[in-house]
Amino acid sequence: MQERIDETEVTAKVRSAGLRPTRQRVALAGLLFAKGDRHLAAEELHEEALAAGFPVSLATVYNTLHQFTEAGMLRIVAVEGAKTYFDTNTSDHHHFYIESDNTLLDIAGGPVTVTNLPEPPEGMEIANIDIVVRLRHKRG
């Protein structure tokens, strides 16, 4: 059986993000936030929903994850062109990506320093810098 957090708590979380707590949003948020901070692809959450007995389409999962992201409940981490993860930890932090496992891990500790950034175009400012450090097993 999948872990879930209290439905009242999930409903309040969805509502406090400015979203209407529909049955689908509450069910998906319950699965997403039950296990603490984690990184999930939409397909993984879709599989969890089906395993939990919540029949939902993959398109609905994608739409809900993007709504949660726009509402500030999630953060998108793009690893490769088509591979996107949704991070339940919305704080500013960076990631290790283990290529062989397609796994993201938070980089613990202090901030990472980035120097020599270009000046943004007129009227723009840098909102955030996401660093993904790719890892692979040592050879030989």
C-alpha positions in Angstrom: 0.0 0.0 0.0 1.2 3.5 -0.9 2.0 6.0 1.9 -0.3 9.0 2.1 -0.6 12.0 4.3 -3.8 13.1 6.0 -6.4 14.2 3.4 -7.3 17.3 5.4 -3.7 18.3 5.5 -3.3 17.8 1.7 -6.5 19.7 1.0 -5.2 22.6 3.1 -1.8 22.5 1.3 -3.5 22.6 -2.1 -5.9 25.4 -1.1 -3.1 27.5 0.5 -1.2 27.3 -2.8 -4.3 29.1 -4.4 -5.6 26.0 -6.1 -9.1 24.4 -5.9 -8.7 21.1 -4.0 -10.2 18.8 -6.6 -10.3 15.1 -6.0 -7.5 14.5 -8.5 -5.3 17.3 -7.1 -5.8 16.1 -3.5 -5.1 12.4 -4.5 -1.9 13.3 -6.4 -0.6 15.7 -3.8 -1.2 13.0 -1.1 1.1 10.7 -3.0 3.6 13.3 -3.9 4.2 14.7 -0.4 3.7 11.5 1.7 7.4 10.5 1.5 9.1 13.8 2.2 11.4 15.6 -0.2 11.8 13.6 -3.4 12.2 13.9 -7.2 9.7 12.3 -9.5 9.0 12.1 -13.2 5.4 12.4 -14.2 5.4 8.8 -15.3 6.5 7.7 -11.9 3.7 9.5 -10.1 1.3 8.1 -12.7 2.4 4.6 -11.8 2.1 5.3 -8.1 -1.4 6.6 -8.6 -2.5 3.5 -10.5 -0.9 1.3 -7.9 -2.8 3.2 -5.2 -6.1 2.5 -7.0 -6.5 6.0 -8.3 -7.2 5.7 -12.0 -5.9 8.9 -13.6 -4.5 9.6 -17.1 -0.9 10.5 -17.7 -2.1 13.8 -19.2 -3.9 14.7 -16.0 -0.8 13.9 -14.0 1.3 16.2 -16.2 -1.3 19.0 -16.0 -1.5 18.7 -12.2 2.3 18.7 -11.8 2.5 21.8 -13.9 -0.3 23.5 -11.9 1.5 22.6 -8.7 4.7 24.0 -10.1 3.1 27.3 -11.1 1.5 27.5 -7.6 4.9 27.1 -6.0 4.4 23.7 -4.5 7.0 22.0 -6.8 10.1 22.9 -8.7 11.0 21.6 -12.1 14.5 20.1 -12.6 15.3 19.5 -16.3 18.1 17.0 -16.6 18.1 16.1 -20.3 16.0 17.5 -23.2 13.1 15.2 -22.6 13.7 14.2 -19.0 12.1 16.4 -16.4 11.8 15.8 -12.7 9.4 17.5 -10.2 11.1 18.3 -6.9 9.0 18.6 -3.7 11.8 20.6 -2.2 11.3 24.1 -3.6 14.2 25.8 -1.8 17.2 26.9 -3.8 19.5 23.9 -4.0 21.4 22.0 -6.6 21.5 18.3 -7.7 23.6 15.3 -8.5 22.2 13.2 -11.4 23.3 9.6 -11.5 23.2 8.8 -15.2 23.1 5.0 -14.9 20.1 5.1 -12.5 18.3 8.2 -13.8 18.3 9.4 -10.2 18.5 12.9 -8.8 20.0 13.6 -5.4 20.0 16.9 -3.6 23.5 18.4 -3.1 23.8 18.9 0.7 25.7 21.7 2.3 26.4 25.3 1.5 25.8 27.2 -1.7 27.6 26.5 -5.0 29.4 29.5 -6.4 29.0 30.5 -10.0 31.2 33.2 -11.4 31.5 35.2 -14.6 27.8 35.1 -15.4 26.8 37.2 -18.4 24.7 40.3 -17.9 21.1 39.6 -18.6 19.3 41.4 -21.4 17.8 44.9 -20.7 14.8 44.6 -18.3 15.7 41.1 -17.2 17.2 39.7 -14.0 18.6 36.3 -13.1 15.9 34.5 -11.1 17.7 31.3 -10.3 20.6 29.1 -11.4 20.0 25.4 -11.4 23.2 23.3 -11.3 23.0 19.6 -12.1 26.2 17.7 -11.6 26.2 14.5 -13.6 27.7 11.4 -12.0 28.7 8.0 -13.4 30.4 5.0 -11.9 34.2 5.1 -12.1 35.7 2.9 -14.8 38.2 0.2 -14.0 
